[in-house]
Amino acid sequence: MFRARSLAYRTDFMIHAFHGTVTEREDCVRLETPSDPDFYSGNMLLFPSPPGPGDALRWVRRFHEEFAHAPRVRHVMLGWDDPHGSKGEVEPFLAAGFTLGENDVLTANTVHPPPRPLEGLEVRPLESDAEWAAVVELHLTDDEPPAPLDVYVPFVHRHVGRYRELTRAGLGSWFGAFLEGRLVGDLGIFCREGVARFQEVETHPEFRNRGVCGTMVHEVSRHALANMGASVLVIVADEHGPAGRIYRSVGFRNTERQYMLNRRPVPAT
């Protein structure tokens, strides 16, 4: 099994390979999810080092070569396995319509309560079909979905379904945060060889800035360290978003950087 140097990509592949395939080539690694061509980070190429001169053309060509058998994959997703976080020469990609994802990779071996724990918040594994359906609805509350709704809505249903299958297989757990019986937040956590990775940390827009996220991440971190055999917790946050501050407030620290380049499909006219 391919083992990335980067904790972020190593744990990405650990999770996504359950429903996909990992194929090692001489110059890159292909992660493919045949059941979902619209899953950007589930259909990508990972290169061993940051992009250099001429790589904008070469990497895109390699992506099309590696996914030539999958015409329904219409995006281009590229990453590089550099835990030190070198950005490389990304300008030619940006000029060609790509967007650059810049993530902080945070880790913890121990955690402490957040500055403002939310009293009365119940954090526990999901227990019913209705609770899983509520997770789907929560993840569809995004005011700015990353794709047209006719693509995004079925994608979210499939995406949550994949995580449910992972929990059924015993690879991790999915937790909900409930306030007076209402699902106001959720996240997943999956563990292998002592490394536990958080996934899809979400808080309902109506309940943000009330301590839901910090309380939830703290409680689930304690569970993973005590009950899942985890010795290292890994969580990835958009460098430009507020989540990293919340994670740091319970004991996570910046460890690595993760970059990826994505060119979304051109909408049909």
Secondary structure, DSSP 8 states (H G I E B T S, - for coil): ----SSHHHHHHHHHHTTTSEEEE-SS-EEEE-TT-TT-GGGSEEEESS---TTHHHHHHHHHHHHTTT-TT--SEEEEE--TT----S-HHHHHTT-EEEEEEEEEESS----SS--TT-EEEE--SHHHHHHHHHHHT--SS-SS-HHHHHHHHHHHHHHHHHHHHTTSEEEEEEEETTEEEEEEEEEEETTEEEEEEEEE-GGGTTTTHHHHHHHHHHHHHHHHS--SEEEEEEETTSSHHHHHHTTT-EEEEEEEEEEE------
